[in-house]
Amino acid sequence: GLLAAMGLAPIASVGAATPEVIASGLSNPRGLAFAPNGALYVAEAGRGGNGACTPSPPQPAVNRCYSETGSIARIKPEGGFERIVTGLPSLALPNGTSEGGPVDVSFLGTSMFVTMGWGGDPSLRGPLGGKAHLFGTMLHVTPSGALQVVTDVAAHESRLNPGDGNVDSNPYGSVALPGR
């Protein structure tokens, strides 16, 4: 993965701004958020792996397989990154395309919240084992680094199926707001 920053050019300027690479080597980077102290964080969906597999909803003949390579990285001001939360569940297709894992990060004050993607029927999380129960949830990362499930979006979909049709939950972003 590659993360680039675009310089803002004056409106009257002719030509395109040149992107500057500020971090490379990220593992399927997804959502970005600035913490109150100005630090930039990125959700990394991970690489999937050699763990248990389950069919991909859009491609049922292809399996996506489990690992715990999902993470949250802090982009260093001098360039590069540091993974500050690791070991989050990840699902990926054999070609490395991520289909589940950390997809967004959000802050409410200094509290970090992580949205965990999951496409498909939430009942398929259990057989994957490990931390697969975290797919389809929103997590609060405590200051000590512990993970607390704030809400299980996938379970809500499974119980109520608000869109009717196939049970398919795939949260992909969030904004943490006071009281909700």
C-alpha positions in Angstrom: 0.0 0.0 0.0 1.0 3.6 -0.6 -0.1 6.7 1.2 0.4 10.1 -0.6 -0.3 13.6 0.3 -1.3 16.2 -2.3 -0.1 19.7 -1.9 -2.8 22.3 -2.4 -2.1 24.6 -5.3 -3.6 28.0 -5.7 -6.7 28.0 -7.9 -5.1 30.2 -10.5 -2.1 27.8 -10.8 -1.5 25.9 -14.0 -0.4 22.3 -13.8 -1.0 19.5 -11.3 0.4 19.2 -7.8 3.0 16.5 -7.4 2.0 13.9 -4.8 4.6 13.2 -2.0 4.9 9.7 -0.6 4.8 9.9 3.2 4.5 6.2 3.9 4.8 3.0 1.9 4.7 -0.7 2.7 1.2 -0.4 4.4 -0.9 -3.6 4.3 -4.1 -2.9 2.4 -4.6 0.7 3.7 -8.1 1.9 4.1 -9.6 4.8 6.2 -7.6 7.7 7.6 -8.1 10.0 10.7 -6.3 12.7 12.5 -6.1 12.3 16.3 -6.6 15.5 18.4 -2.8 15.9 18.7 -2.5 16.1 14.9 -1.1 12.6 14.4 -2.4 10.8 11.3 -3.7 7.2 11.7 -4.6 4.6 9.0 -6.5 1.4 9.2 -4.7 -1.5 7.5 -7.1 -4.3 6.5 -4.2 -6.8 6.4 -3.2 -9.6 4.1 -5.4 -12.5 5.1 -3.5 -15.8 5.4 -3.4 -19.5 5.8 -6.1 -19.8 8.4 -9.7 -21.0 7.9 -11.4 -19.9 4.7 -15.0 -18.9 3.8 -16.5 -18.2 0.3 -16.4 -14.6 -0.9 -19.9 -13.1 -1.2 -19.3 -11.5 -4.7 -17.3 -14.6 -5.9 -18.6 -17.7 -4.1 -16.3 -20.0 -6.0 -13.3 -18.2 -4.5 -12.3 -18.5 -0.8 -11.1 -15.7 1.4 -8.8 -16.8 4.2 -8.1 -15.7 7.7 -5.1 -14.3 9.6 -4.5 -11.7 12.2 -2.5 -9.2 10.1 -4.9 -6.3 10.4 -3.6 -3.2 12.2 -3.8 0.5 12.9 -0.7 2.5 11.9 0.4 6.0 13.0 2.1 7.9 10.2 5.4 9.4 11.5 5.9 13.1 10.9 9.3 12.4 9.4 7.9 9.8 7.1 7.2 6.1 7.4 4.8 4.5 9.9 4.6 2.6 13.2 1.9 0.0 13.9 0.3 0.8 17.2 -2.5 -1.8 17.2 -1.7 -5.2 15.7 -3.1 -8.7 15.6 -6.6 -7.6 14.2 -8.4 -10.2 12.1 -8.0 -10.0 8.3 -9.6 -11.9 5.4 -8.1 -11.8 1.9 -8.6 -13.5 -1.5 -5.6 -15.5 -2.8 -4.5 -12.5 -4.9 -4.1 -10.5 -1.7 -7.3 -8.3 -2.1 -8.7 -7.7 1.3 -12.3 -8.6 2.0 -12.4 -8.1 5.8 -10.5 -6.4 8.5 -9.9 -2.9 9.8 -11.4 -0.4 7.3 -11.7 2.8 9.2 -10.4 4.7 12.3 -12.1 7.5 14.1 -11.5 9.6 17.2 -13.7 11.1 19.9 -11.3 13.1 21.9 -8.3 10.8 22.5 -10.5 7.7 22.3 -9.8 5.6 19.2 -12.6 3.7 17.4 -12.0 1.1 14.7 -14.6 -0.1 12.2 -14.1 -3.8 11.2 -15.3 -4.7 7.8 -17.1 -8.0 7.1 -19.0 -8.8 3.9 -21.6 -11.6 3.9 -23.7 -13.4 6.4 -22.4 -12.8 9.9 -23.1 -16.4 10.9 -20.0 -17.4 8.9 -17.6 -15.5 11.3 -17.7 -18.2 14.0 -16.1 -21.1 12.0 -13.1 -18.9 11.1 -12.0 -19.0 14.8 -9.5 -16.7 16.4 -10.7 -13.1 16.6 -13.2 -13.5 13.7 -16.0 -12.4 16.1 -14.6 -8.9 15.7 -15.4 -8.7 12.0 -18.4 -6.5 11.4 -18.0 -4.6 14.7 -16.9 -1.2 15.9 -14.1 -1.4 18.4 -12.9 1.0 21.1 -9.2 0.8 21.6 -8.4 1.6 25.2 -5.3 3.6 26.2 -3.7 0.3 27.3 -4.4 -1.2 23.8 -7.3 -3.5 24.9 -10.1 -3.9 22.4 -13.7 -3.4 23.5 -16.7 -4.1 21.1 -18.9 -1.0 21.1 -21.4 -2.4 18.7 -21.8 -5.5 16.5 -23.2 -4.1 13.2 -23.1 -7.5 11.6 -25.2 -9.1 14.4 -27.7 -6.3 14.1 -27.9 -7.1 10.3 -28.4 -10.8 11.1 -31.2 -10.1 13.7 -33.2 -7.5 11.8 -32.0 -7.6 8.1 -33.2 -4.0 7.7 -32.6 -4.1 3.9 -34.4 -7.4 3.4 -32.9 -9.8 0.8 -29.6 -11.6 1.6 -28.2 -11.1 5.1 -25.0 -9.2 4.2 -23.3 -6.7 6.5 -20.2 -4.8 5.6 -19.5 -1.7 7.7 -16.9 0.4 6.0 -16.7 3.7 7.8 -17.8 5.6 10.9 -17.5 8.9 12.7 -17.4 8.8 16.5 -19.7 11.5 18.0 -20.6 12.2 21.6 -23.1 9.7 22.9 -23.3 7.8 19.6 
